[in-house]
Amino acid sequence: MSPQATVDGDPWAAARAAMLAAIDEDFGATAAQTGLSAMPPAVRAAIAAVPRHRFVPEASRPLAYANRPLPIGHGQTISQPFIVALMTALLELRPQDRVLEIGSGCGYQAAVLAQLAARVHSVEIVPALAERAARTLAELGIATVTVHAGDGHRGWPEGAPYDKIIATAAASELPPAWIEQLAPGGRLVAPLGAAEGVQTLVLLRKDGAGRVQQDSRLAVRFVPLTGGGR
């Protein structure tokens, strides 16, 4: 959707409002699967605050606020806004949280996380994407996100433990490093499944004793997690 009107001097305001309305519709339509009937107010504010058009290639900017994934190069995509909002909501972020993101992509999800958490470490296996994401975040003055070029299968042990972990690429199974780096009481949200076809968005919780509980929330489709694994 291209910006059609300027509201309070913001040429993207109408497109952003339409995106938020579409996200609201998706929350309602998937409530039976996700357990969330509405976008939490804090997540809505975070989504509204991040200029999504700054994270997509110039050619895709007319569609920046459409409720759909968009290509960002290197075989990767920026996730559908509804999925970004849903995964963020499932994390139940707190202002003091330290977050690990697997798959920086263009940096958009990290920018949303930064609105709600104290610190975000984001790992991206494609160096060019890591550099671009870090540059865009810096241009927007988002200083609480650090983008690392590396293999997401290994997490980022230097910053562990993390209160919350989110993955934006699908693994066939949860890498052990992610569970190890999740703090007791933490939550992890990730797509799991084969590279081809539909995957499942899962929520994993780790209790104070280190025991984990995992449940499925929604059928999704993500690009595969690449790298050398363990």
N, C-alpha and C positions, 0 to 999 in steps of 0.2 A: 504494500500500500504506500503510495507516495503522499507526502504532506500536502493537504488541500487547503488548509487554512492556518493562519497564524493566531494563536491564542496566547495572550499576555506576552507577545513577542517571540514565542516559541513555535517555529514552523512545523515541529514534529508533534505538537500537543494533540491534535486530532487523531493522528495515527497511533500515538501511545495510548490514548483513551480507548480506542477501538481494540487494541491488543489486550488491555486489561479486561475489557468486557468479554473478549473471547476466552481468556484464561478462566474467568469466573464461570462461564458456560461449561468449560471442560471439567472444572472441579465438581460442579453439580452432576454432570453426566457420569463421572467415574467414582462418585462417592462410595458406592457399594464395594468397589474393589480397593480403594485407597484408604478408606476410613476417614477421609477429610471431605466434608461437604462444601467448604468454602475456603478461599485463600486467607490465611491468617493476616490480620492487619499489618503486622510488622513486615511480613514477606511482601505484601502489596506495596508498601512504602519503599522497600528496597528495589523491587522491580521497576517501580515508577521513577526512582531516583537515578538509575543507570541509563545513560544514553546508548541504547543498543546500536544505533546507526554508526557509532564510532568504532564498533568491533567487527563490522562486515566490510568486505571489499567494496570499493567505489561502485562497481557495476551492479552490486546487489542492494545498494542503499535504498532505492525506491521500495523494496520489500522488507526493509529492516525491522518493521514493527508488525509484520504479518505473523500470525500464530503458526509458524512452520519452521522447520530447520532450513538452513541455507549453507551452501558450500563456502568454505573459506580457503580452499587450496590444499594441496598435499593430500588429497583424498579424505579430508576431514570436514566436519560441519560445525556450525553453531547450533546448539540444540533448540528445539521448539520452545518458545517462552513458557507454555504450560508445563512442560517437563522440568524446566529450570525452576519454576515456582514450586512444583510438587516436591521435587527432590530437596529443595531448600526447606520447605515446610516440614518434611519428614525428619530432617536433622534436629529440629527443635533447638535452634541456635540460641546461645546466651551471650551477653556482651563480653564475658570473660573468656569465651571459648577459643581454643587453638584448633585450627582446622587443617587437614591435609586434603588436597584435591589431586586426583589422578587424572591427568589429561587437561592441560591448560587450554588447548585449542587457541582461540582468539583472545581469551582472557575474560569473556563476558560472565561466565558463571562465577569466577573468582571475584569479579567486581561486585556482584550481587552478595556473595558471602561476606565480603568486606564491610558491607553496610550493617551487618548483624553480629559479627564476631570480632575478637580482639586481634587475631593474627591468622593469616592464611599462607600456608606453604603449598605451592602448586607445581606439579611435575609434568613436563611435556617431553616426549621422546623425539619430536621433530625440532631440531635446533632453530630453524627459521621461524617456526610458529612460536617457540619460546621467546625468541628475541622480539617478535612483533607484539606478542601479548604484554611483555614487560614494558615495551615502549608505549603502548596505548595506555596501560595503567598509570605509568609515570606522567604522561601528558594530561591525564585526568586528575592528577594529584592524589591517587590512591596509593598511599605509602605503606599500608599494612599487609600488602601481598608481596611475597617473594616468589618469583618464577624460577624454577630450576630445570635445566635440560638434563634428562635422565630417563631411565627405564622405570615406568610406573609400577611394574610388578614388584619392585623392591621397596616401594613407598619412598619415604625420605627419613631414614633413621636418625639423621642429625638433629631433627626437630622433634622427635618423639619424646613422650607419648602425646597423642592428639585426642582432644575431647570428641571430635567429630571427624569422620572421613567420608568423602564423596568421590565416586568415580564416574567419569563421563565417557567411558569406553567400556565395551562389554568383554568380560573375561569368561572363559568356559567354567571356571570355578574361582572362588575367592583366593587370591594369593595369600599364603600364610603370613607374609610380612605385614599385610594390612591389619590382620587380626592382632598380631603381636604389638603393633604400634598404636592400637586403639586403647585408650586409657580405661580403667574400670569405671563403669557408669556411662561409657561412651556409646555413640550410635554411628552406624555405618550404612550408607545408602549407595547401592551400585546395581547396574544391570548385569545379569548373568545369562549365559547361553551361547549357542553356537554363533559363529561369525555370520553365517547365512541364515536368514529367517528371523523370526521373532524371539526376543529374549524376555526375561522376567525381571522387573525391578524389585529388588529385595531390600528389606530393612533388617539389619543385624544389631542386636543390643548385647553389650557385655556388662555383666553385673559386677558388684564389688569384689566377688571372689574369683573373677576371671572367666566365669561360665558364659557361654554365648547362646543366644536364642535368635533364630532367623525365620522370617516369614515373607511370603511373596505378596506384592501389592498390585502390580499392573503389568500387562503385556506391553513391551516397548521394542523399539528398534534403534540400536546404536551402532556406530562404527566399532570394529573390533579393537581390543587392546593389543598392541603390538609390542615387541621387545623380546629380550632373551629369557624372560622368566626368572627362575631362581638362580 
